[in-house]
Amino acid sequence: MHLNELARVMKTVGDESRLKILCLIFNNQKICVSDIAKELGMSVAIVSHHLKVMAKDKLLVPTQEGKCTYYQLPKKPFVSDLKRFICRHK
């Protein structure tokens, strides 16, 4: 990963709400937007916004199943490193 990409991704995950969302996804592997909102006590619209930002930076992979959009983590070394860092500090 180039430094400019790393800086952009670090800025993206530097948001507390996004860190909470990532922790939830790390623990569930794959989770629906409405379930994330319910679990974290946030609105679906806010969660959806954060998820789209993280998906744009390729931190998450969205999949549509019926009416629900599920998000999961891509299999990338950076994501594995991020999981170890976040899970250690939560």
GIZI-V645977 format. One line per field, one symbol per residue. psi: psi as a letter, one per 30 degrees, with the letter a starting at -180 (. if undefined). Layout:
# GIZI-V645977
psi=???
This chain:
# GIZI-V645977
psi=kleeeeeeeeeeffkeeeeeeeeeeeffekkkeeeeeeefhlleeeeeeeeeeeeeghfljkkkjbfkkkklklikeeeeeeeeeeffg.
